[in-house]
């Protein structure tokens, strides 16, 4: 079962990466910068890959948490492009959407 999860994640990345867009949002954010989680409610999903679906997340991150940006990727979904930040939270590495941070425009 574990191997299937990794295979599924790899296959999704193979589908997402070719769809990466050249548009850049939050252009002032650079590697090493800090971002703050802003949504309320259940917390923000830390995804194992950009644009993960419900139930596929690694953990949830509470509002107000400050994270360091360790990587960035623009993902094209339909007609829109969304920036994702790679980060580590409580020793778990994953991705958060720009719309879950204080950097959303």
ABEGO torsion letter per residue (X at the ends): XAAAAAAAAAAAAAAAAAABBABBBGAABBBGBBBBBABBEAEBBBBABBGBBBGABABBBBBGBBBBBABBBBBBBEABBBBBBBBBBGGBBBBBBAAABAABX
